[in-house]
Amino acid sequence: MKHFCAGPMEFGRLLLTGFMVLCVLGVGGKELQGSAPCVFPAIYNFGDSNSDTGGISAAFEPIPAPYGDAFFHKPAGRDSDGRVLIDFIAEHLKLPYLSAYLNSLGTSYQHGANFATGGSTIRRQNETIFEYGISPFSLDIQIVQFLQFKARTYALYNQAKTPSERSKLPRPQDFSKALYTFDIGQNDLSVGFRKMNFDQLRAAMPDIVDQLATAVQRIYQQGGRTFWIHNTGPIGCLPVNFFYNHNPAPGSLDQHGCLKGQNDMAVEFNKQLKDRVIKLRAELPEAAITYVDLYAAKYGLISNAKNEGFADPLKVCCGYHVNYDHVWCGTKALVNGSAVFGASCANPSQLGNGKNIKGPTFSLPHLPSGSSGQNATDFLVQEVYTPTISARQFGLTQATPTPPLMLLGTHEWHIKLRPRKCSTNSQCAYNEHDDDKSYTVGYFSKERLTITSDVVGNFIFGCGQTNEGLFGGIDGLLGLGRGQVSLVQQATQKYKKFFPYCLPSTISSTGYLTLGKSSELSSSLKFTPMVMLSLGQSFCGLWVL
């Protein structure tokens, strides 16, 4: 995707529900035409079973078959029948799968290392793995392991006398260029559900989030500049919740069969995590920090399971779980005097849950390739950027079947955006803080805009990356003022400078924007001329008497 630098202009907020402007690369697919490639020499991952590639299996009992059957055709140290999300990220970056730091054989750390272990938490827990499956390798321990790994790498690399001796070590200069990924926090909530009530857990969340932020800060102090942070998923949808509770209390489940209370806690945790990420961006000015909304991606799959090809998204696919008898995946046990093996189901690709289910192929955004800190992104993983933008994607209503098109919008106001600076790779950022404490930070991008059969080529739009306040999470910004990159200005030739719109009388009422002249426009409409305001040439207003 090409980027465009422009002078001051105005943006109006148009209803863009369900539309997020993303610079996206598809995992396992091709990069979007015109987008810059993602180049990272290494990945260093910290997390739990969602991204563990062999750590807990090396430290304790090896993970048995049928784990790994679908892709590796043997156990591969993952709590999955195939790959986990970090594997897809490595594939897309054309890097080898990450070796677990705790694995001693068959490993290579030339392109990074994985410090994640199944059962890990952000905060240290006062219990053993043999009680509730909580790993002793909490996030702070994983960071200590990384620091030791980095120090040993420098020492061994400098001692090496031949290229072959260095072949399995990272290059020291790659630590500052690497991608640092974090996928952890789910088990902190699980522990909280066992030991606390919801109010107590909510009160503990700021400390949990701060400890994750401390881990990021420590990596930053070591030279790391590019961070990729996953939020936690809809933990209330995990099948294990119902293994010992076959009859949930009335009203405790949502429309998809998930525990509402637990999911509400996950949403609250994610909100606090996102707020802390925003603060980190200010505290670490040279960092590029990407916040990834996995909750929305996973819950979206569950809520749309049938259309995605999953027969039962809440059914576990491995093990024997009948009544209150449980034989865990890959293990054997006696049930009513008979030996039972916890085998995989016959059709794992049609079930959407369970530890041995293969992870879906998500789409990733355009990853930051520099260390300027100006390319951080908030996005929904399941939302895929489409080069040709349609009115349906805007969430707008088409009032006439043929152009000119009448668009329905919410109450609209103007905000003046000031481009902040353009980097050496022609990326142009803007930064606007409004008097009502709303703010938006993002980049300008260029693409083709298609509204029914009308096409505006090389359309410039705002790709909002951090939007808070009255924007309501909307990330696509279209200009409605007189500025050179506004929708009005860019589509002037197409619509012959005709852009009437009706201002709503209240915030809750609906206004109308019409593109081009049309016989549909009633002759009874009254037009009020707009005047230039002293605030700037890009502002328009009305004289109110």
N, C-alpha and C positions, 0 to 999 in steps of 0.2 A: 504494500500500500504506500502511495506517495504521500508526503506531508507538505504542507504549504504554510509559509509564514506571511502574516498579514498585519496591517495596522489596527488601531482601535476600531471596534465595531460594537453593535448591540446584538444580544440574543434575546429572543422571547421564549418562554417555555411553551411548547406545544405538546399536546397529549401524546406521549410516546409509550404508553403502557405496553409492556411485553416486548419492547424493542430496546436492545442495548447495543450501542456501537462498539464493536470489538475488533481489535486487530488479532485475528485468530489463526492458529495453525492447528490442523487436525492430526491427532495422534494416529500413527499408522497410515496416514494419507499424505497428500501432497500439500506443500505450502501454497497459500493464496498467491495468485499471480501478482507480481510487483512487490511482495513483502520481503523484507530483509531476512536472511537466514538466522536461525538461533545458533550461536556458536559459544559453547562452554567447554573448556577442556576437562572439567571434572564436576562431579556432584557429591556433596556430603549430606547425608540424610540422617535425621534424628526423629524418633517416633516410637510407635507401638506395633502391634500385629498388622495394622493396616499397611505398613510399609516394611516390615521385617523380611529380609531375604536370607535368613539363616542364623541370626544371632542367638535367639533363645534355643534353637535346635542344637547349636554348638555348645551352649553353656549348660544345658540340662539334657533331658531325653530327646533323641532325634525325633523329628516329626515323621510319622509313619505313612505308608500308603493307606488309603487312596489319594492322599494329598499329592498334588502335582501331576496327576494322571492326564489331565486334559491337554496340557501343553508340553511339560517336560517329560511326561510319560514315566515319571518316577518321583519320589519325594524330593523336593528342592528347597527345604527349609522355610517354606512359606505356608501360612494358614490359608491356603487357597488351592483349588484344583488346577490352577494355572498361574498366571502372573498377577502381581499386585500393581497398584497405580504407579509406583516409582519405576517399575519395569517399563511401563509404557512411556514414561517421561524419558528414560534413558534411551529407549529405542528411537524416539522421535529426535533426540539430540545426536543420534548416531554414535552413542557411547555404549560400551558393554554393560551388562547387568552388574549392579553393585555387589561386591563381595562384602559379607558381614565382617565387621571389625573383629568379632570374637572367633571367627573361623580361622583355623591355622593351616589347613591344607587346601590345595587347588584354588588359591586366591590370587588376585592381582589388584593392586591399589593404584595403578598408574592413572586411572581416570576417576578416582574418588573412593569413598568407603561408606558403609552403612552402619551406623551406630544404633539403629532401632532394634528393639527386642519386644517380642510379644508380651503383653501384660504391663508394659511400662507406663508410668504416670509422670506428670510434670512435678508434683510434690512427692517427696519421700513418704512412704507409707510404713507404718510400724506393724508389718505382718510379713510372712514368708510366702513364697510362690506356692508352697505345698498346701497352704490354707485356702486361698481364694484365687490363685493364679496370677498374683501381682508380681511383676518382675523386680528384682533388686536393682536393676539398672534404670533408675529414674533419670529425668532429663539432665539434672545437674551432673550426675555421674557420666552420662553420655558426653557432655561437654568436656569434662575432665579427660575422658578417653580421647576426645579429639585433640585437646591440647597436647597430650602426650604423643599422640600419633604425629602431629605436626612437628613437634620438637625432634622426635626420632627420625622423621623423614629428612629433615635438614641435616642431621648428623650423619645418617647412613648415606645420603646422596653425596655429601662432600667427601666421605671416606671411600666411596666406590671408585675403582680404577678403570673399569671397562663399561661400555654401553650395556652389556648384558646384565651387569650388576644393578644398573639403574632401571632396567626395563620394567620391573614390577613396582616401582616407586613413583609417586607423583613428582612432577617437576616443582621445585620450591616456588617458582614464580607463578604457578597455576593456582595457588591457594587464594590469591586476591581476585582471580578471574573466575572462580568456580561458582556454581549455583548451590546455595545452601537451602535445603528443604526441611520443613517441620510438619509432621502429621501426628499430633499427640494431644491428649486431653480427654478422650472418651473414657479412659479408665479412671480418671479423677472423678468424673461424674458417677461412674458405676460404684466406686468406693463410697461416694457421698450418699447414694441411694441406700446403701447397706447400713451406714453409720449415722446418718443425719436425717433430719426432716428437711423439707424444701427451703424453709426460711434459713436454717443453718447453712445449707449448701450454698444458697444465694449469697450469704454473708461471706463465705469462704472464697467465692469466685475472684474477687479483686486480687487476692494473694496468689491464686493459681495463675492468673493471667500475667501478673507482674513477674512471676518466676519464669514464665516463658519469654517475656520481654527481656529479662536479665540474660537469658541464654543467647538471644539475638545480639544484645549489646556486647557480650563477651566475644562472640564471633567477629563482630564489627571491629572490636579492639585488636583482633588478630589479623585484620586486613580484609575480611569478608565484606562484600559490597552488594551482593545480589541475593535476596531472600524470597522464599516461596512458602507461604504459611497457609496450611489447610485449617478450616474450622472443623468442628465436630459434626458428625452426622446425626440423623434422627434416631437416637439411641432407644427411644420408646418403641421402635419398630423391630428390634432384634427378637428373634424367636425365643431366645433363652428366657425372656421375660415371662413366658407362659409355660415353661417346663414344670414349674412348681406352683403355678397359679392358673388352673384351668377355668376358673370362673371369676374373671375380673369384676370388680364392683360396677354396678350400673352407672353409666355416664363417664366411666374412666377411659373409654376408648374413643378415638376419633372415627371419622367415616371410613378410614382405610384399615381399621383394626389395630392401630398403634396406641400406646399409652400416652394420653395427652399430657399428663403431668410431667413425665420424663422428657417428652419432646419440648415442652415449655421451658424446662430447665436448660436443655441444649440450646434453644433459641436465645435465652438470656445470656448463657455463657458466650455464644457467638457474638452477641451484641457488644459485650464487654471486651471481647478479644478484638473485634474490629475497631472499637474506640481506642484501644491500646496501640493497635497497629498505626492508626492515624497519628498518635502522639509520637510513636517511634520514628515516623517519617520526619517529624520536626526535630527530634533529638539527634537523629543520625543523618545529617544533611547530604552525605555522599552515598547513601544507601538507596537501592531500588527494591522496594518491598511490595510483593504481590500477595494480596489476601484472596484466598480461594474459597468460594462458598460451596463446599461439598454437601452441606445439609440440603441446599436447594436441589442439587443434582440428584442426590440419592432419594430424597422424598419425591422428587418429580418422577423418578423411575417407578417408585412404589405406587404413586397415585395414578400412573398411566401404564400400569404393568401389562395389561392385556394387549394394548396397542404396541408395546415394546417386545411382545413375544414371551412374556413370563406368565405362566399359568397361576402360580400362587407366590406372591412376593414375600410372604411371611412364613413360608414353610422351610424348615431346615432340610438340607439335602443329604447330609451325611450323618450316620449314626442310627441307633435304635432308640426311639423315644415313644414309648407306649404307656399310657396312663402316667404313673410316676416312676417307671423303670427306665433308666437311661444307660445306654452303652455308647460311649463317646466315639467319635469318628476315628477309625483305624485301631480301635481297641477291642478286646474280647472280655466277656463277663458271663456269669451264670444268671439266667432269668428263669425263675420257676424250675430250677434243676436242669435247664438246657443251656448249652453253650451258644452264645449269640455274638456275632461279629458286627461291629459298627461299620457297615459298608456304605458306599455311595449309592444314591438313587440312580435309577436307570436313565433319567433325562435331566441331568444337571443344568443344561443350557436353558431349560424352560422354567427353572425356579429362580426366584430373585433374591434368595437370602441363604444364610448358612455359611460357615467358615470355608467350605470348599467350593463356593460358587466363584466362577471366573469373573474378574472385574470387567465392567463395560468399557468400551473404548470411548473415552471422553475427548473433548476438544480443548486445546490449550490456547491461551492468548499469545500474541506476539511477545515473546519473552524479551526482557531488557538485555541488550548486548553490551552496554557500557556501564560505567560506574558513576554517572552523573547524578543518579538518584531522581531523574526526571521522568522515568518511565514506569512508575509503579501503577498497578492496576487493581481495581476491585471488579469482580465479574462473577457471573454465574456459569459454572462449568458446562451446564447442559445447553446454554444459549450459544448457538453457532452463528457467527457473522456471515451474512449473505451479501455479496457484492451488489446485486440488484435489489434495491429497497422498494418494497411495495407499500401501497396504502394500508393493506391488511396488517403488515408488520408494524406500522405506526400505531395500530390500535384506533385508527380513525374510521369514520363512517362515510361511505360514498353515497351522496344524495342524488347524483345523476349518473346514468350508466355510461355516458361519454363525456370527455372533456368539454368545457372546463369543469373541474371537479370541486365540489363544495366539501370542505373539511370541517368537522366539528371539533372544537377545542375547549379546554377548560379556561377559567379566568386567566388572562394573560397579562404579563407585565414585562418591562424591559430591564435588563441588567447590562451594564457596560463591562465588557471583558477586555482586559489589557494583556496582550501577549507578553509573557515573562521573558523568555529568551529562547533563541534557537541554538541547538547543539550543532556539533560539527557534522552530524549525519542528517542535517536538514530537518530535524524535528523541532516544531515550534510549539511552545507551551503557553498556556494562559492561566491566570490566577485571579479570582474575583472573590472578595469578601463583601457581603451586603450589610446594610445597616441593621437588618433583622437577624443578623448572625448566620444567615445562610451563606454558604460558599461553594464554589466549584473550582476544581483544578483539573486540567487535562491538556490534550493536544489537539491541534487541527489536523484533519485528515482529508484526503481527496478521493472521491469515488463517483460512480454514475448513480444519479437519482432517477428512479422510474416511478411515476404515478399513473396508473393505468397505462395508456399508450404514450403518455408524455415523457420525454427523456431530457434530463438536464445533464449534460456531460461535464466531467471534471468538477463535480459539486463539492464545495468545501463545507465541512461540518465540524462541530465540536465533539471530540471523543472524551467525554467526562470520565475521569478516573477516580476522583474523590469528590463526591457531592453530598452535602449534608444540609439539613434544614428543610425549607419549603420545596426543594426539588423532589423529595420523597423517593430517593433512590434512582430517579430517572437519569440515565447516562447518555442519552442521545440529545444533542442540543442543535436546534435549527434557529437561525437568525430571522427575526420578523421586523427588524428595524430598517434604517436606511443605510447601514454599513455595507461595505463592498462585498462581504461574504455572507450577507443575509440571504434568506430564501427569496425575498422580494427582489433584491438586486441581481442575484445570480439567474433568476428566471424571468428577468425583464423582457428579454428578447422573445422568449417562448409565449409569454402572456401579454405582451404589448403594454406593459406598465399598468395593468389593471389588476389591483389587489384590494377590493373592498372587504372589510370585515366589520362585524357587529360586536361592540363591546358589551359583555354581560353586566347586568346591574348589580349582581352579587357574586361572591366567590363560588357559591354552589350552583349558580345558573350556567347556562351554556352560551357560548358565543359562536360566531360563524366567520370563517375565512373562505373567500371565494377566489380561485385562481383563474383569471381571464374573464372576458365578457361572455355572457350567456343569455339566451332568451328566457332562461328560467328566472332571471332576476326580475322581480316585480317592479313595475313602474311606480308603485306606491312607496318604494323605499326612499327614505330621506338620507341624503349624504351631507355630512358635516366636514368641511375642509379641515385638514390638519395643518398645523403651523410648525415652523422650526423653533426649538427651544434653545435658550441661551446656554443650557448645559453642554451642548455640543451638536455638531451638524448631524450626527447619526440619531439624535432623539427627535421624536415627533410628539405633539401634544394637542390639546384642545383648549381654546379660550373658554373659561367658565365664568359667566356673568351672574 
